[in-house]
């Protein structure tokens, strides 16, 4: 699923999960330009905004900007090879356009991870305990 927003008569923002091509694609800062161009083939936008990886990212591709807002609920950070850790903050992105100027801001806001873990435990959601354990201090540091 994709959604296009016109920022003005000449500027577009294309939103998607993995890539415009597939919900399951992964776009990283290290994704080659050739691979990224393949994922974006057939779509034209000034700003491409996706998610799926839970890693904040901002990069150029030709005349366009590719951005990943990160994650509010599970912002990942890599601590060591093969090990994923959660960050003790929520991540998001603000895309703005005013007076002919495009703005893209990656932001972070601190989280009370103990309260978040407790909220998850008492939520009644499936696998709540396993999810809450991701927020234990030794994994979040």
Residue pairs with C-beta under 8 A, 6 or more apart in sequence:
1 16
1 17
1 23
2 14
2 15
2 16
2 20
2 43
3 14
3 15
3 16
4 12
4 13
4 14
4 15
4 45
5 12
5 13
5 14
5 15
6 12
6 13
7 13
7 46
7 47
7 95
7 97
7 102
8 97
11 46
11 47
11 97
11 102
12 44
12 45
12 46
12 47
13 45
13 46
13 47
13 49
13 95
14 20
14 43
14 45
14 47
14 48
14 49
15 49
15 50
16 23
16 48
16 49
16 50
17 23
17 50
17 51
17 52
18 24
18 25
18 26
18 27
18 50
18 51
18 52
19 25
19 27
19 39
19 40
19 50
20 39
20 40
20 42
20 43
20 48
21 38
21 39
21 40
21 41
21 42
22 39
23 52
24 52
25 39
25 52
26 52
26 53
27 36
27 39
27 50
27 52
27 53
27 57
27 66
27 68
28 53
28 55
28 57
29 55
29 57
29 59
31 39
33 61
36 61
36 66
37 61
40 48
40 61
45 64
46 63
46 64
46 65
46 102
47 64
47 65
47 66
47 67
47 95
47 102
47 104
48 61
48 64
48 65
48 66
48 67
49 66
49 67
49 68
49 69
49 93
49 95
50 66
50 67
50 68
51 68
51 69
51 71
52 68
53 68
53 76
54 70
54 71
54 74
54 75
54 76
55 68
55 70
55 75
55 76
55 77
56 68
56 69
56 70
56 75
56 91
56 93
56 106
57 66
57 67
57 68
58 65
58 66
58 67
58 68
58 104
58 106
59 65
59 66
59 67
60 66
65 102
65 104
67 93
67 95
67 104
67 106
68 93
69 91
69 92
69 93
69 106
70 91
70 92
70 93
70 106
70 108
71 90
71 91
72 90
72 91
72 92
73 90
74 86
74 134
75 86
75 87
75 89
75 90
75 91
75 108
76 84
76 85
76 86
76 87
77 84
77 85
77 86
77 87
78 84
78 85
79 85
85 139
85 140
85 141
86 113
86 134
86 135
86 139
86 140
87 108
87 140
88 110
88 111
88 113
88 140
89 108
89 109
89 110
89 111
90 108
90 109
90 111
91 106
91 107
91 108
92 107
92 109
93 104
93 105
93 106
93 107
94 103
94 104
94 105
94 107
95 102
95 103
95 104
96 102
96 103
96 104
96 105
97 103
113 135
113 137
113 140
114 135
116 135
117 132
117 133
117 135
117 136
118 132
120 128
120 131
120 132
120 135
121 128
121 129
121 132
122 128
125 131
133 139
